Amino acid sequence: VSTNNFVGSLKYVFFNDISVLSELKKGNPKVHYIGVVSPEFQEIDVDVIPMTYPFATSHIWWQIKETDEMNIKFDFKSSKGTAVLAYSEVQSKQGPGYWEIRLSDDKISFDLITDNNVTIPTSVNIEHATNWHAVEISYKNESLSMTVDYRHTQNNFYGMSFTVGNKIIIGSSLKQTGAGLVGCMRDLVINGHVIEPRRVVKTERVVGEIALDNCQFVDPCKRPN
């Protein structure tokens, strides 16, 4: 039994000798379409399913086993010029802290915040904050590698090493919950695990609301469910 809703195209759907899709296209009141977005009567390949974060407090949490290294990559599109895209706690010789991946108008940064509130930033400049952007962050052997839209930078944090908390928050922060992403995210991969949206959105890993509406921000009151 599959727990995934169907995503794709249908062709030649008949009930007896009646073409269901043809009658739907004509607007026959006997045929009802129930879905988040309107049907499209053309063949379109569904390669990527974006996740819509309609509220700044919405997020996904993902548990990781290896805490001495990490790799996160995703594409995102924000409706605003600023947002916290991801968060996790860290532990270093200096004590507990945390990191955030932040969008700040003209740059995307990985900010490591230590126990005494010192911020160690690693950033890459961008153009057009509300366009789609591709991000990849890797931390291994006490070195951070960051790539944004094929622009690359590194940081060794002045020789300071840290371990990542066993839970990564995607889409918001536990330190400033109202500053999360209002927008869309796709192609999310955490430590090699491809996050399949249909297998995540209806589970306990989602806090708040995340929708699969093809990044169209459908009014929650108008959704069929």
C-alpha positions as CSV (number, residue, x, y, z in Angstrom):
1,V,0.0,0.0,0.0
2,S,1.5,3.4,-1.1
3,T,1.3,6.4,1.3
4,N,2.2,8.8,-1.5
5,N,-0.5,10.7,-3.4
6,F,-0.2,10.5,-7.2
7,V,1.8,13.2,-8.9
8,G,1.9,13.1,-12.7
9,S,-0.4,13.0,-15.7
10,L,-3.5,11.0,-16.7
11,K,-4.5,10.3,-20.3
12,Y,-7.5,8.5,-21.9
13,V,-9.6,8.2,-18.7
14,F,-13.1,6.8,-19.6
15,F,-16.2,5.9,-17.6
16,N,-18.0,3.5,-20.0
17,D,-17.9,5.5,-23.3
18,I,-17.5,9.0,-21.6
19,S,-14.1,10.7,-21.7
20,V,-13.8,12.0,-18.1
21,L,-10.9,14.4,-18.9
22,S,-12.7,15.8,-22.0
23,E,-15.8,16.5,-19.9
24,L,-13.7,18.1,-17.2
25,K,-12.1,20.4,-19.7
26,K,-15.5,21.4,-21.1
27,G,-16.7,22.3,-17.6
28,N,-19.3,19.6,-17.3
29,P,-20.9,20.0,-13.8
30,K,-21.1,16.2,-13.4
31,V,-17.3,16.0,-13.4
32,H,-15.5,17.3,-10.3
33,Y,-11.8,17.9,-9.9
34,I,-10.5,18.0,-6.3
35,G,-7.0,19.3,-5.9
36,V,-4.8,22.1,-4.5
37,V,-4.0,23.7,-7.8
38,S,-6.1,23.8,-11.1
39,P,-5.7,21.0,-13.6
40,E,-3.5,21.5,-16.6
41,F,-4.6,20.0,-19.9
42,Q,-1.2,19.5,-21.3
43,E,1.6,17.0,-20.8
44,I,4.1,18.3,-18.3
45,D,6.9,16.2,-16.8
46,V,6.8,16.3,-12.9
47,D,10.5,16.1,-12.0
48,V,10.5,18.2,-8.8
49,I,7.9,18.7,-6.1
50,P,8.5,22.0,-4.2
51,M,7.4,22.4,-0.6
52,T,5.6,25.7,0.2
53,Y,6.2,27.3,3.6
54,P,3.2,29.6,4.0
55,F,4.1,30.8,7.4
56,A,7.4,32.0,9.0
57,T,7.0,29.5,11.8
58,S,6.6,26.4,9.6
59,H,9.5,24.1,9.5
60,I,10.7,20.5,9.1
61,W,13.0,18.8,11.6
62,W,15.3,16.0,10.6
63,Q,17.4,13.8,12.9
64,I,21.0,13.0,12.0
65,K,23.4,10.4,13.3
66,E,26.8,11.8,12.3
67,T,27.2,15.0,14.3
68,D,30.9,15.7,13.5
69,E,30.1,16.4,9.9
70,M,27.1,17.5,7.8
71,N,26.0,18.2,4.3
72,I,22.8,20.2,3.4
73,K,21.7,21.2,-0.1
74,F,18.5,22.7,-1.4
75,D,17.0,25.2,-3.7
76,F,14.7,27.9,-2.3
77,K,12.7,30.9,-3.3
78,S,11.7,33.5,-0.6
79,S,8.8,35.9,-0.8
80,K,10.8,38.4,1.3
81,G,14.4,39.7,1.3
82,T,15.2,38.2,4.7
83,A,14.7,34.7,6.2
84,V,16.2,32.0,8.3
85,L,16.5,28.9,6.1
86,A,17.9,26.4,8.6
87,Y,19.1,26.0,12.1
88,S,20.8,23.5,14.5
89,E,22.5,23.6,17.8
90,V,26.3,23.0,18.1
91,Q,28.7,22.1,20.8
92,S,32.3,23.2,20.9
93,K,35.2,23.7,23.4
94,Q,33.8,27.2,24.0
95,G,30.5,25.7,25.1
96,P,27.0,25.4,23.5
97,G,25.9,27.5,20.5
98,Y,24.0,27.2,17.3
99,W,24.2,28.0,13.6
100,E,21.7,29.5,11.1
101,I,21.6,29.7,7.4
102,R,20.3,33.2,6.7
103,L,19.0,35.1,3.7
104,S,19.8,38.8,4.1
105,D,18.8,40.8,1.0
106,D,22.1,40.7,-0.9
107,K,23.8,37.6,0.6
108,I,23.2,34.1,2.0
109,S,25.2,33.3,5.1
110,F,26.1,30.4,7.4
111,D,26.3,32.1,10.8
112,L,27.9,30.3,13.7
113,I,26.9,31.8,17.0
114,T,29.0,30.9,20.1
115,D,28.0,30.7,23.7
116,N,29.0,34.3,24.3
117,N,26.9,35.5,21.4
118,V,29.9,36.0,19.0
119,T,28.8,35.5,15.4
120,I,31.3,34.0,12.9
121,P,29.8,34.5,9.5
122,T,30.5,32.7,6.2
123,S,28.6,34.4,3.3
124,V,28.2,34.5,-0.4
125,N,26.7,37.5,-2.2
126,I,23.6,37.0,-4.4
127,E,21.5,39.0,-6.8
128,H,17.7,39.3,-6.5
129,A,16.9,37.8,-3.1
130,T,13.4,36.7,-4.1
131,N,14.6,34.6,-7.0
132,W,15.4,30.9,-6.9
133,H,18.8,30.1,-5.3
134,A,20.7,26.9,-4.9
135,V,22.6,26.4,-1.6
136,E,25.0,23.7,-0.5
137,I,26.7,23.6,2.9
138,S,29.3,21.0,4.0
139,Y,31.1,20.8,7.3
140,K,33.9,18.2,7.6
141,N,37.3,18.0,9.2
142,E,36.8,21.3,11.0
143,S,36.2,23.2,7.7
144,L,33.0,24.6,6.2
145,S,32.4,24.7,2.5
146,M,29.6,26.8,1.1
147,T,28.3,27.1,-2.4
148,V,25.5,29.4,-3.5
149,D,24.5,29.6,-7.2
150,Y,27.9,28.2,-8.2
151,R,29.8,30.8,-6.1
152,H,32.0,29.1,-3.5
153,T,33.7,30.0,-0.2
154,Q,35.3,28.3,2.8
155,N,35.8,29.0,6.5
156,N,38.0,27.2,9.1
157,F,36.5,29.2,12.0
158,Y,39.9,30.2,13.2
159,G,40.7,26.6,14.2
160,M,37.6,26.1,16.3
161,S,35.8,22.8,15.8
162,F,32.2,21.9,16.7
163,T,29.8,19.1,16.6
164,V,26.3,19.5,15.2
165,G,23.2,18.8,17.2
166,N,21.3,15.6,16.3
167,K,18.4,17.6,14.9
168,I,18.4,20.0,12.0
169,I,15.5,22.5,11.5
170,I,14.7,23.4,7.9
171,G,12.7,26.5,7.1
172,S,13.0,28.3,10.4
173,S,14.9,28.7,13.6
174,L,14.2,27.8,17.2
175,K,15.9,31.0,18.3
176,Q,13.8,33.4,16.2
177,T,10.7,31.5,15.1
178,G,9.0,34.5,13.4
179,A,12.0,35.0,11.0
180,G,11.6,31.8,9.0
181,L,11.1,31.2,5.3
182,V,7.9,32.3,3.7
183,G,8.4,30.8,0.3
184,C,9.3,27.5,-1.3
185,M,12.0,24.9,-1.1
186,R,12.9,22.0,-3.4
187,D,15.6,19.3,-3.9
188,L,16.3,19.1,-0.2
189,V,19.1,16.6,0.7
190,I,20.5,16.2,4.2
191,N,23.6,14.1,4.6
192,G,22.9,12.2,1.5
193,H,19.2,11.5,2.3
194,V,16.8,12.9,-0.3
195,I,13.8,14.4,1.5
196,E,10.8,13.3,-0.5
197,P,8.1,15.9,0.2
198,R,5.1,13.5,-0.1
199,R,6.6,11.3,2.6
200,V,7.3,14.1,5.0
201,V,4.4,16.7,4.9
202,K,1.9,14.5,6.7
203,T,4.3,13.3,9.4
204,E,5.4,14.5,12.9
205,R,8.5,15.9,11.3
206,V,6.5,18.9,10.1
207,V,5.8,21.7,12.6
208,G,3.2,24.2,11.5
209,E,2.0,23.9,7.9
210,I,3.8,23.0,4.8
211,A,1.9,22.6,1.5
212,L,2.4,20.9,-1.8
213,D,0.8,23.5,-4.1
214,N,3.5,23.9,-6.7
215,C,4.7,27.1,-5.0
216,Q,1.5,28.9,-5.7
217,F,0.6,29.9,-2.1
218,V,-2.9,28.6,-2.3
219,D,-5.2,30.2,0.3
220,P,-5.4,27.5,3.1
221,C,-9.2,28.2,3.3
222,K,-9.6,27.1,-0.4
223,R,-7.6,23.8,-0.1
224,P,-9.8,20.7,-0.5
225,N,-8.4,19.1,2.7
